[in-house]
């Protein structure tokens, strides 16, 4: 990004005022029909993509649900760029990729004789853009990885303790939560072209910024660290730019809402992503005016923070119609744009084929099943990252009211989910937040979900460690490591020889990952009872990583059940990590629970399902509005679900 792009010199597309206001008129529900399709714009921290979701109704002789076919229509790189003293997202590059993907989706739909009935956008959480009075984007959005919030968090907690935040918003302690970014922006504490060593952020299938980020100018030139005077000058410049941005900001929009605004001209905040800002009341699903007012009192530089926040909408709300200028450049018609579960993890969980309606929380936890006892891992450290969903209020299209719990549901039973990728989000879907001191101390987060639900979860390192090892081994070999062969060899290794703490801070940064894993293995061998020697081979190292990750999953699932007062009966794994057969099998063994794997494309599928229901195309069997179990029945029909039973593969390693 050039210096001119970081200030107010952007020339963004500003929607025409005439299109910015009114929502869509209500439409009569339409039964599923051949030819209906929806476009899902799915933005991750390392890449974005545009998917066409084709709805296939059940055959007349088939009483089952419809199914969704996903067709990829565009994929483009994403990543923060360091310039002007900090890390920012190249939003205009994202926008170009989105428009190109929409154009391809329109073409693909036309070739297949499909009618595009809607567009929905999801992305990672917490990051946002500032709009001026005229609706123009003041500067590229800051990246959560910029270290400018490092001191902001401590400043906020010194005046409003963490416990008081948690009692309102239910969010785990993370340094880059939006509220800390707002305080940093108002104070002008811009970064100095540094970045956090950790790759994590709030996202589903792509929850981390990989090593494909664009380097800073200093790194690209190979000149190393800039001189102290130059570095301070850059930081001072960033402070001035940021102060100017905040003082001129009339409104704040989170990333998916910023894209929706560009498409429609209407400014809203969808609740699943808004719940990661730290400004929502987790119980009421509304902006917490009292909490916001206190922040403004403690930090006068925030000014009228409440006035900068747009109206909240639930997933399924029709925000507006595609503006004429974008119909012309994409070839799409007068298509409605829906607010979906815009936090990508919320969309992923919406598509998880969980078997029960969310159970109410209980103050008396039932006794969880006793899983096989693995070697004792070291004490878990607080994971560094996360990422956030509801029943539509009467939207412009037919309303989707909350449905009563399924007759199959038990008030004390639930299935856990793992949104598995570079980072893994592990938790439960509940009817109400859990705001207890025990949950706060365990650093569990309450992020809002679809149809009035709450995603009660914690972050686990995920496949970051293995992916980094594979990358290093590939670099050493001069050619890509065959991941399938590596996992087959790892499956033949003896299991349970050693467990390392995958959430340890030693594994956050890229570089020499295999060496750090070997060092951790050696420390465990000499200090932990039950740990055994592990050969210094790639398959043996990979097996330790996956054994340790499965054990971490099992711990968090058990802890979530205990804190929420429910008995966990199964685990559903969604996202790219659901394709890892060995990890699924090991997770079933470690947790002593069946593991159901799929869908791998959960985020895009959840995005499409919410749109199809809002458009009246996806309905309940009786023709009424589809319930959350109805959506999940369609998700289940759309994929091949694989099940791993504990004990079924013992003796294989």
C-alpha positions as CSV (number, residue, x, y, z in Angstrom):
1,X,0.0,0.0,0.0
2,X,1.3,3.4,-0.9
3,X,1.5,6.2,1.6
4,X,-1.3,8.1,-0.2
5,X,-3.7,5.2,0.3
6,X,-3.2,5.3,4.0
7,X,-4.6,8.8,4.5
8,X,-7.8,10.5,3.3
9,X,-6.8,10.4,-0.4
10,X,-8.8,7.2,-1.1
11,X,-11.3,7.4,-3.9
12,X,-13.8,4.7,-2.8
13,X,-17.1,4.0,-4.4
14,X,-19.7,5.9,-2.4
15,X,-23.2,4.5,-2.8
16,X,-25.7,7.0,-4.1
17,X,-27.9,8.5,-1.3
18,X,-31.1,7.5,-3.0
19,X,-30.2,3.8,-2.5
20,X,-29.1,4.1,1.0
21,X,-32.3,4.1,2.9
22,X,-35.2,1.8,2.8
23,X,-35.2,-2.0,3.3
24,X,-36.7,-4.4,0.8
25,X,-40.5,-4.8,0.7
26,X,-41.8,-8.1,2.1
27,X,-42.2,-11.0,-0.3
28,X,-44.4,-14.0,-0.2
29,X,-42.5,-17.2,0.7
30,X,-41.6,-19.2,-2.4
31,X,-41.3,-23.0,-2.3
32,X,-37.9,-24.4,-3.4
33,X,-37.6,-24.3,-7.1
34,X,-35.1,-25.5,-9.6
35,X,-32.9,-22.7,-10.7
36,X,-32.5,-20.7,-7.5
37,X,-29.0,-19.7,-6.5
38,X,-27.3,-17.5,-4.0
39,X,-23.8,-15.9,-3.9
40,X,-21.7,-16.1,-0.8
41,X,-18.8,-13.7,-0.4
42,X,-16.5,-15.3,2.2
43,X,-13.5,-13.2,3.3
44,X,-10.7,-14.7,5.3
45,X,-7.5,-13.2,6.7
46,X,-5.4,-14.9,4.1
47,X,-7.7,-15.1,1.1
48,X,-11.2,-14.3,-0.1
49,X,-13.5,-16.2,-2.3
50,X,-16.9,-16.0,-4.0
51,X,-19.1,-19.1,-4.1
52,X,-22.3,-19.8,-6.0
53,X,-24.7,-21.8,-3.9
54,X,-27.2,-23.8,-6.0
55,X,-30.3,-25.0,-4.2
56,X,-31.6,-28.4,-5.4
57,X,-35.1,-29.2,-4.1
58,X,-35.9,-32.7,-3.1
59,X,-37.5,-34.9,-5.8
60,X,-41.3,-35.2,-5.6
61,X,-41.0,-38.8,-4.4
62,X,-38.4,-37.8,-1.8
63,X,-39.7,-36.5,1.5
64,X,-36.2,-35.3,2.5
65,X,-34.8,-31.8,2.6
66,X,-33.3,-29.8,-0.2
67,X,-29.5,-29.8,-0.8
68,X,-27.0,-27.1,-1.7
69,X,-24.3,-27.4,-4.3
70,X,-21.3,-25.0,-3.9
71,X,-19.5,-23.7,-7.0
72,X,-16.3,-21.6,-6.6
73,X,-16.4,-18.5,-8.7
74,X,-13.4,-16.6,-7.5
75,X,-10.5,-16.7,-5.1
76,X,-8.1,-13.9,-4.3
77,X,-5.3,-13.3,-1.8
78,X,-5.6,-11.2,1.3
79,X,-3.2,-10.0,3.9
80,X,-2.2,-6.9,5.8
81,X,0.4,-4.6,4.4
82,X,2.8,-2.6,6.5
83,X,3.1,1.1,5.7
84,X,2.8,4.5,7.4
85,X,3.7,3.1,10.8
86,X,1.2,0.2,11.0
87,X,-0.6,-2.8,9.4
88,X,-3.7,-2.2,7.3
89,X,-5.9,-4.3,5.0
90,X,-5.9,-3.5,1.4
91,X,-9.7,-3.1,1.2
92,X,-9.7,-1.8,-2.4
93,X,-7.9,-5.0,-3.5
94,X,-10.5,-7.1,-1.7
95,X,-13.2,-5.0,-3.3
96,X,-11.8,-5.7,-6.8
97,X,-11.7,-9.4,-6.0
98,X,-15.3,-9.4,-4.8
99,X,-16.5,-7.6,-7.9
100,X,-14.7,-10.0,-10.2
101,X,-16.1,-12.9,-8.3
102,X,-19.7,-11.5,-8.5
103,X,-19.2,-11.1,-12.3
104,X,-18.1,-14.8,-12.6
105,X,-21.0,-15.9,-10.4
106,X,-23.4,-14.1,-12.7
107,X,-21.9,-15.8,-15.7
108,X,-21.9,-19.3,-14.1
109,X,-25.5,-18.8,-13.1
110,X,-26.5,-17.7,-16.6
111,X,-24.8,-20.7,-18.2
112,X,-26.7,-23.1,-15.9
113,X,-30.0,-21.3,-16.3
114,X,-30.1,-20.2,-12.6
115,X,-31.6,-17.1,-11.1
116,X,-29.4,-15.5,-8.5
117,X,-31.8,-14.7,-5.6
118,X,-29.4,-13.1,-3.1
119,X,-25.9,-12.1,-2.0
120,X,-24.4,-12.4,1.5
121,X,-21.1,-11.4,3.0
122,X,-19.1,-12.9,5.9
123,X,-15.6,-12.2,7.1
124,X,-13.2,-12.3,10.1
125,X,-14.2,-10.3,13.2
126,X,-13.2,-7.1,15.1
127,X,-11.7,-5.1,12.2
128,X,-13.5,-2.1,10.8
129,X,-13.4,1.0,8.6
130,X,-14.2,4.6,9.3
131,X,-16.6,6.5,7.1
132,X,-16.8,10.3,6.8
133,X,-19.9,12.4,6.7
134,X,-20.3,11.7,3.0
135,X,-20.0,8.0,3.4
136,X,-16.4,7.7,2.0
137,X,-13.9,5.3,3.5
138,X,-11.3,7.5,5.3
139,X,-8.5,5.0,5.1
140,X,-7.8,1.3,4.7
141,X,-9.0,-0.6,7.8
142,X,-6.4,-1.3,10.5
143,X,-5.4,-5.0,10.9
144,X,-6.0,-6.6,14.3
145,X,-2.3,-7.7,14.2
146,X,-1.0,-4.2,14.5
147,X,0.5,-3.7,18.0
148,X,-1.2,-0.3,18.6
149,X,-3.7,-2.0,20.9
150,X,-1.0,-3.5,23.2
151,X,-1.1,-0.6,25.6
152,X,-4.8,0.3,24.9
153,X,-6.0,-2.9,26.6
154,X,-4.1,-2.2,29.8
155,X,-5.4,1.4,29.8
156,X,-9.0,0.3,29.5
157,X,-8.7,-2.4,32.1
158,X,-7.1,0.0,34.5
159,X,-10.3,2.1,34.4
160,X,-12.9,-0.6,33.7
161,X,-11.7,-4.0,35.0
162,X,-12.0,-7.1,32.8
163,X,-14.6,-8.6,35.1
164,X,-16.9,-5.7,34.4
165,X,-16.5,-6.0,30.7
166,X,-17.2,-9.7,30.8
167,X,-20.4,-9.2,32.8
168,X,-21.8,-7.2,29.9
169,X,-20.3,-8.6,26.7
170,X,-19.1,-12.1,27.8
171,X,-16.0,-11.9,25.6
172,X,-12.7,-13.5,26.4
173,X,-9.6,-11.3,27.0
174,X,-8.0,-10.5,23.7
175,X,-5.7,-7.6,22.9
176,X,-7.4,-6.7,19.6
177,X,-11.1,-6.6,20.5
178,X,-12.7,-3.7,18.6
179,X,-13.2,-1.6,21.8
180,X,-9.4,-1.5,22.3
181,X,-8.9,-0.6,18.7
182,X,-11.3,2.3,19.1
183,X,-9.4,3.6,22.2
184,X,-6.1,3.3,20.3
185,X,-7.5,5.1,17.3
186,X,-9.0,7.9,19.5
187,X,-5.6,8.3,21.2
188,X,-3.6,8.1,18.0
189,X,-1.5,5.2,19.2
190,X,-0.6,3.9,15.7
191,X,1.9,1.1,15.3
192,X,5.4,1.3,14.0
193,X,5.3,-1.2,11.2
194,X,5.7,-4.0,13.6
195,X,3.3,-6.9,13.9
196,X,2.3,-9.5,16.4
197,X,4.3,-12.6,16.2
198,X,1.1,-14.7,16.5
199,X,-0.8,-15.4,13.3
200,X,-4.2,-15.7,15.0
201,X,-7.4,-13.7,14.7
202,X,-11.0,-14.3,14.8
203,X,-12.1,-16.4,11.9
204,X,-13.4,-19.8,11.0
205,X,-11.6,-21.8,8.3
206,X,-8.9,-19.2,7.7
207,X,-8.3,-17.9,11.3
208,X,-4.8,-16.7,10.8
209,X,-2.6,-14.5,8.7
210,X,-0.1,-16.8,7.1
211,X,3.4,-16.1,6.1
212,X,2.2,-14.9,2.7
213,X,1.8,-11.4,4.1
214,X,3.3,-8.6,2.2
215,X,6.5,-7.4,3.9
216,X,7.0,-3.9,5.2
217,X,9.1,-1.5,3.2
218,X,12.1,-2.1,5.4
219,X,11.8,-5.9,5.1
220,X,11.3,-5.7,1.3
221,X,14.4,-3.6,0.9
222,X,16.4,-5.9,3.1
223,X,17.7,-3.1,5.3
224,X,16.6,-4.5,8.6
225,X,15.3,-2.4,11.4
226,X,15.1,1.3,10.7
227,X,17.0,3.7,12.8
228,X,15.4,4.9,16.0
229,X,14.8,8.4,14.8
230,X,13.1,7.2,11.6
231,X,11.0,4.7,13.5
232,X,9.8,7.4,15.9
233,X,9.1,9.7,13.0
234,X,7.0,6.9,11.4
235,X,5.1,6.3,14.6
236,X,4.5,10.0,15.0
237,X,3.1,10.2,11.5
238,X,0.8,7.2,12.2
239,X,-0.5,8.9,15.4
240,X,-1.3,12.1,13.4
241,X,-3.1,10.1,10.7
242,X,-5.0,8.0,13.2
243,X,-6.1,11.0,15.2
244,X,-7.3,12.6,12.0
245,X,-9.2,9.5,11.0
246,X,-11.0,9.2,14.4
247,X,-11.9,12.8,14.6
248,X,-13.4,12.8,11.1
249,X,-15.2,9.4,11.4
250,X,-18.9,9.8,11.3
251,X,-19.6,6.0,11.5
252,X,-17.8,2.7,12.1
253,X,-18.5,-0.4,9.9
254,X,-17.1,-3.8,10.5
255,X,-15.5,-5.4,7.4
256,X,-18.5,-7.5,6.1
257,X,-20.9,-4.6,6.8
258,X,-18.5,-2.3,4.9
259,X,-18.8,-4.6,1.8
260,X,-22.6,-4.7,2.2
261,X,-22.7,-0.9,2.4
262,X,-20.7,-0.7,-0.8
263,X,-23.2,-3.1,-2.5
264,X,-26.4,-1.5,-1.3
265,X,-25.8,1.9,0.2
266,X,-27.3,1.0,3.6
267,X,-25.2,1.0,6.7
268,X,-25.9,-1.7,9.3
269,X,-24.1,-3.8,11.9
270,X,-25.0,-7.5,11.8
271,X,-25.1,-8.9,15.3
272,X,-22.9,-12.0,15.1
273,X,-19.9,-9.9,14.1
274,X,-20.9,-6.9,16.2
275,X,-20.8,-9.2,19.2
276,X,-17.0,-9.2,18.9
277,X,-16.7,-5.5,19.3
278,X,-17.0,-5.6,23.1
279,X,-19.9,-3.1,23.0
280,X,-22.9,-5.5,22.8
281,X,-24.9,-6.7,25.7
282,X,-24.6,-10.5,25.3
283,X,-28.0,-11.1,26.9
284,X,-30.1,-8.5,25.2
285,X,-28.3,-8.7,21.7
286,X,-28.3,-4.9,21.5
287,X,-25.7,-2.2,21.9
288,X,-25.0,-1.7,25.6
289,X,-25.7,2.0,26.0
290,X,-24.6,2.0,29.6
291,X,-21.3,0.3,28.8
292,X,-20.7,2.6,25.9
293,X,-21.5,5.7,28.0
294,X,-19.0,4.6,30.7
295,X,-16.3,4.1,28.1
296,X,-16.9,7.5,26.7
297,X,-16.8,9.0,30.2
298,X,-13.5,7.2,31.0
299,X,-12.0,8.1,27.6
300,X,-13.4,11.5,26.5
301,X,-11.3,11.3,23.4
302,X,-13.8,8.7,22.1
303,X,-16.4,11.5,21.8
304,X,-19.9,10.4,20.9
305,X,-19.0,6.7,20.4
306,X,-22.6,5.6,20.4
307,X,-23.4,7.9,17.4
308,X,-20.7,6.2,15.4
309,X,-22.4,2.8,15.7
310,X,-25.0,1.8,13.1
311,X,-28.3,0.0,13.6
312,X,-28.1,-3.6,14.5
313,X,-29.7,-6.3,12.3
314,X,-30.1,-10.0,12.7
315,X,-29.0,-12.7,10.1
316,X,-31.6,-13.0,7.5
317,X,-32.4,-9.2,7.3
318,X,-32.6,-8.0,3.7
319,X,-30.3,-4.9,3.8
320,X,-31.1,-3.6,0.3
321,X,-30.7,-4.3,-3.4
322,X,-27.6,-4.3,-5.5
323,X,-26.9,-0.8,-6.7
324,X,-27.4,-0.1,-10.4
325,X,-23.7,0.6,-11.0
326,X,-22.8,-2.9,-9.7
327,X,-25.5,-4.6,-11.7
328,X,-23.9,-3.1,-14.8
329,X,-20.3,-4.2,-14.0
330,X,-21.2,-7.7,-12.7
331,X,-24.1,-8.7,-14.9
332,X,-26.3,-9.5,-11.9
333,X,-29.9,-8.4,-11.9
334,X,-31.9,-6.4,-9.2
335,X,-30.6,-8.9,-6.5
336,X,-31.3,-8.5,-2.8
337,X,-28.3,-8.4,-0.4
338,X,-28.9,-10.1,2.9
339,X,-27.2,-9.8,6.2
340,X,-26.1,-13.4,6.9
341,X,-24.3,-14.6,10.0
342,X,-21.5,-12.3,8.9
343,X,-18.9,-13.6,11.4
344,X,-17.4,-16.4,9.4
345,X,-17.4,-18.8,12.4
346,X,-21.1,-18.0,13.0
347,X,-21.9,-19.0,9.4
348,X,-19.8,-22.2,9.8
349,X,-21.6,-23.2,13.0
350,X,-25.0,-22.5,11.3
351,X,-24.0,-25.2,8.8
352,X,-22.8,-27.7,11.4
353,X,-25.3,-30.5,11.4
354,X,-25.7,-30.5,15.1
355,X,-28.4,-33.0,16.2
356,X,-30.2,-31.0,18.9
357,X,-31.6,-27.6,19.5
358,X,-29.5,-25.5,21.8
359,X,-29.9,-26.6,25.4
360,X,-30.5,-24.0,28.2
361,X,-27.6,-23.5,30.6
362,X,-27.8,-25.1,33.9
363,X,-26.3,-24.1,37.3
364,X,-25.7,-27.8,38.2
365,X,-23.5,-29.4,35.6
366,X,-24.2,-33.1,34.9
367,X,-21.5,-35.6,35.1
368,X,-19.7,-35.8,31.8
369,X,-18.7,-39.1,30.2
370,X,-15.2,-40.3,31.3
371,X,-12.9,-40.5,28.3
372,X,-9.7,-42.6,28.1
373,X,-7.0,-41.1,30.2
374,X,-4.1,-39.7,28.1
375,X,-0.7,-38.7,29.4
376,X,-1.2,-35.5,31.5
377,X,-0.4,-32.4,29.4
378,X,1.1,-29.3,30.8
379,X,-1.1,-26.6,32.1
380,X,-2.8,-24.7,29.3
381,X,-2.0,-21.1,28.7
382,X,-4.6,-18.6,27.6
383,X,-5.0,-18.8,23.8
384,X,-4.2,-15.6,22.0
385,X,-7.1,-15.3,19.6
386,X,-10.8,-15.8,18.7
387,X,-13.4,-14.8,16.5
388,X,-18.8,-14.5,16.7
389,X,-24.8,-14.8,15.7
390,X,-29.8,-15.0,16.0
391,X,-33.6,-14.9,15.0
392,X,-34.3,-12.2,12.4
393,X,-36.5,-9.5,13.7
394,X,-39.3,-8.9,11.2
395,X,-37.0,-8.4,8.2
396,X,-38.2,-7.0,4.9
397,X,-38.4,-10.5,3.6
398,X,-40.6,-13.0,5.5
399,X,-39.6,-13.1,9.2
400,X,-37.9,-16.2,10.6
401,X,-39.0,-16.4,14.3
402,X,-37.2,-18.6,16.8
403,X,-38.5,-22.1,16.9
404,X,-39.2,-24.1,20.0
405,X,-36.6,-26.7,20.9
406,X,-36.8,-29.9,18.9
407,X,-38.7,-32.7,20.5
408,X,-35.4,-34.7,20.3
409,X,-33.5,-32.1,22.3
410,X,-32.6,-32.7,25.9
411,X,-32.2,-29.8,28.3
412,X,-29.0,-31.2,29.6
413,X,-27.4,-32.6,26.4
414,X,-25.6,-30.9,23.6
415,X,-23.2,-31.7,20.7
416,X,-19.9,-29.7,20.7
417,X,-18.4,-28.2,17.5
418,X,-14.9,-27.6,16.3
419,X,-14.5,-25.1,13.6
420,X,-11.1,-26.5,12.5
421,X,-8.5,-24.7,10.5
422,X,-5.2,-22.9,11.2
423,X,-6.9,-21.9,14.4
424,X,-9.7,-24.1,15.9
425,X,-12.7,-22.7,17.7
426,X,-14.1,-25.3,20.1
427,X,-17.4,-24.9,22.0
428,X,-21.1,-25.3,22.3
429,X,-24.2,-23.7,20.9
430,X,-26.4,-22.5,23.8
431,X,-29.6,-20.5,24.2
432,X,-28.1,-18.1,26.7
433,X,-24.6,-16.7,27.5
434,X,-22.6,-18.1,30.3
435,X,-21.2,-15.1,32.2
436,X,-20.0,-16.9,35.4
437,X,-16.7,-16.1,37.1
438,X,-15.6,-19.6,36.3
439,X,-16.2,-19.1,32.6
440,X,-14.4,-15.8,32.7
441,X,-11.4,-17.3,34.5
442,X,-11.3,-20.1,31.9
443,X,-11.3,-17.4,29.2
444,X,-14.3,-18.8,27.4
445,X,-16.1,-16.3,25.1
446,X,-19.8,-15.8,24.4
447,X,-20.3,-14.8,20.7
448,X,-23.8,-14.4,19.3
449,X,-25.1,-17.0,16.8
450,X,-28.0,-17.5,14.4
451,X,-31.6,-17.6,15.7
452,X,-30.9,-16.2,19.1
453,X,-28.2,-18.7,20.0
454,X,-24.8,-18.1,21.7
455,X,-21.6,-19.7,20.6
456,X,-19.8,-20.5,23.9
457,X,-16.2,-21.3,22.9
458,X,-12.5,-21.1,23.3
459,X,-9.7,-21.0,20.8
460,X,-7.2,-23.8,20.4
461,X,-4.0,-23.5,18.3
462,X,-5.4,-25.7,15.5
463,X,-3.3,-26.9,12.6
464,X,-1.0,-23.9,12.6
465,X,1.9,-26.0,14.1
466,X,1.6,-28.8,11.7
467,X,1.2,-26.5,8.7
468,X,4.3,-24.6,9.7
469,X,6.3,-27.8,10.0
470,X,5.1,-29.0,6.6
471,X,6.1,-25.6,5.1
472,X,9.6,-25.8,6.6
473,X,10.1,-29.4,5.5
474,X,8.9,-28.5,2.0
475,X,11.4,-25.6,1.8
476,X,14.1,-27.9,3.0
477,X,13.2,-30.5,0.3
478,X,12.8,-28.0,-2.4
479,X,9.4,-29.5,-3.2
480,X,6.1,-29.8,-1.5
481,X,5.7,-32.5,1.2
482,X,3.0,-35.0,0.3
483,X,0.6,-34.3,3.2
484,X,-1.4,-37.5,2.6
485,X,1.7,-39.7,2.8
486,X,2.9,-37.8,5.9
487,X,-0.4,-38.4,7.7
488,X,-0.5,-42.1,6.7
489,X,3.0,-42.5,8.1
490,X,2.0,-40.6,11.3
491,X,-1.0,-42.9,11.7
492,X,1.4,-45.9,11.9
493,X,3.4,-44.3,14.7
494,X,2.6,-45.3,18.3
495,X,0.2,-42.9,19.9
496,X,0.3,-41.4,23.3
497,X,4.1,-41.3,23.7
498,X,4.2,-37.6,24.4
499,X,1.8,-34.6,24.6
500,X,3.0,-31.0,24.3
501,X,1.0,-27.9,25.1
502,X,-0.2,-26.7,21.7
503,X,-1.4,-23.4,23.1
504,X,2.0,-22.6,24.5
505,X,3.4,-19.2,23.5
506,X,6.5,-20.8,22.1
507,X,4.4,-22.0,19.1
508,X,2.9,-18.6,18.2
509,X,5.5,-17.2,15.8
510,X,6.5,-18.7,12.5
511,X,10.0,-20.1,11.9
512,X,11.8,-23.2,13.1
513,X,8.6,-24.8,14.2
514,X,9.8,-28.3,13.9
515,X,12.8,-27.5,16.1
516,X,10.6,-25.9,18.7
517,X,8.3,-29.0,18.7
518,X,11.3,-31.3,19.1
519,X,12.6,-29.1,22.0
520,X,9.1,-29.3,23.7
521,X,9.1,-33.1,23.2
522,X,12.5,-33.4,24.9
523,X,11.4,-31.3,27.8
524,X,8.3,-33.4,28.3
525,X,10.3,-36.6,28.1
526,X,12.6,-35.5,30.9
527,X,10.0,-33.9,33.1
528,X,6.6,-35.6,32.7
529,X,5.7,-39.0,34.0
530,X,4.4,-41.3,31.3
531,X,6.2,-39.5,28.4
532,X,8.4,-41.7,26.3
533,X,11.1,-41.1,23.8
534,X,10.0,-40.0,20.3
535,X,12.1,-40.7,17.3
536,X,13.3,-37.5,15.5
537,X,11.4,-38.2,12.3
538,X,8.8,-36.3,10.5
539,X,6.0,-38.8,11.0
540,X,6.8,-39.2,14.7
541,X,6.8,-35.4,15.1
542,X,3.5,-35.0,13.2
543,X,1.9,-37.7,15.4
544,X,2.9,-35.9,18.6
545,X,1.4,-32.7,17.2
546,X,-1.9,-34.4,16.3
547,X,-2.1,-36.4,19.6
548,X,-1.5,-33.1,21.5
549,X,-4.1,-31.2,19.4
550,X,-6.7,-34.0,20.0
551,X,-6.1,-33.9,23.7
552,X,-6.5,-30.1,23.7
553,X,-9.8,-30.5,21.9
554,X,-11.0,-33.0,24.4
555,X,-10.0,-30.8,27.4
556,X,-11.9,-27.8,26.0
557,X,-15.0,-29.8,25.1
558,X,-15.1,-31.3,28.6
559,X,-14.6,-27.9,30.2
560,X,-17.3,-26.2,28.0
561,X,-19.8,-28.9,29.1
562,X,-18.9,-28.4,32.8
563,X,-19.1,-24.6,32.6
564,X,-22.4,-24.6,30.7
565,X,-23.9,-27.4,32.8
566,X,-24.6,-29.8,29.9
567,X,-23.5,-33.3,29.0
568,X,-21.7,-33.4,25.7
569,X,-22.8,-36.4,23.6
570,X,-20.8,-35.8,20.3
571,X,-18.4,-33.5,18.5
572,X,-19.0,-32.0,15.0
573,X,-15.9,-30.9,13.2
574,X,-16.4,-28.4,10.3
575,X,-14.0,-26.4,8.2
576,X,-10.9,-27.4,6.3
577,X,-9.5,-29.4,9.2
578,X,-12.5,-31.8,9.0
579,X,-10.7,-33.5,6.1
580,X,-7.9,-34.7,8.4
581,X,-8.9,-38.3,9.0
582,X,-6.2,-39.0,11.5
583,X,-7.0,-35.9,13.6
584,X,-10.7,-36.8,13.6
585,X,-9.9,-40.3,14.8
586,X,-7.6,-39.2,17.5
587,X,-10.1,-36.6,18.7
588,X,-12.8,-39.3,19.1
589,X,-10.3,-41.4,21.1
590,X,-9.2,-38.5,23.3
591,X,-12.7,-37.3,24.1
592,X,-14.4,-40.7,24.3
593,X,-17.1,-39.3,22.0
594,X,-18.2,-39.9,18.4
595,X,-16.8,-37.3,16.0
596,X,-18.8,-36.3,12.9
597,X,-16.7,-34.6,10.2
598,X,-18.1,-32.1,7.7
599,X,-18.9,-29.9,5.9
600,X,-15.4,-28.7,4.9
601,X,-17.0,-25.6,3.2
602,X,-19.1,-24.8,6.3
603,X,-18.8,-21.0,6.2
604,X,-20.0,-20.6,2.6
605,X,-22.7,-23.2,3.1
606,X,-24.0,-21.4,6.2
607,X,-24.0,-18.1,4.4
608,X,-26.1,-19.6,1.6
609,X,-28.5,-21.3,3.9
610,X,-29.4,-18.1,5.8
611,X,-30.0,-16.3,2.5
612,X,-32.2,-19.1,1.1
613,X,-34.4,-19.0,4.1
614,X,-34.6,-15.2,4.1
615,X,-35.6,-15.3,0.5
616,X,-38.4,-17.8,1.2
617,X,-36.8,-20.4,-1.1
618,X,-35.8,-22.7,1.8
619,X,-38.8,-23.6,3.9
620,X,-40.0,-26.0,6.6
621,X,-41.6,-29.3,5.5
622,X,-45.0,-27.7,6.0
623,X,-44.2,-24.7,3.8
624,X,-43.6,-22.4,6.7
625,X,-40.4,-20.6,7.6
626,X,-37.4,-22.9,8.0
627,X,-36.2,-23.5,11.5
628,X,-32.5,-23.9,12.5
629,X,-33.0,-27.7,12.5
630,X,-34.4,-27.4,9.0
631,X,-31.3,-25.5,7.8
632,X,-29.1,-28.2,9.3
633,X,-31.1,-30.9,7.7
634,X,-30.3,-29.3,4.4
635,X,-26.7,-29.0,5.4
636,X,-26.6,-32.7,6.2
637,X,-28.2,-33.6,2.9
638,X,-25.6,-31.5,1.1
639,X,-22.5,-33.3,2.3
640,X,-21.1,-36.7,3.0
641,X,-20.8,-36.8,6.8
642,X,-18.1,-39.1,8.2
643,X,-18.3,-40.5,11.7
644,X,-15.4,-41.7,13.9
645,X,-16.4,-43.8,16.9
646,X,-14.1,-43.9,20.0
647,X,-12.4,-47.3,20.2
648,X,-13.2,-48.3,16.6
649,X,-9.6,-47.9,15.6
650,X,-7.6,-48.8,18.7
651,X,-4.6,-50.8,17.9
652,X,-3.9,-48.8,14.7
653,X,-1.3,-46.7,16.5
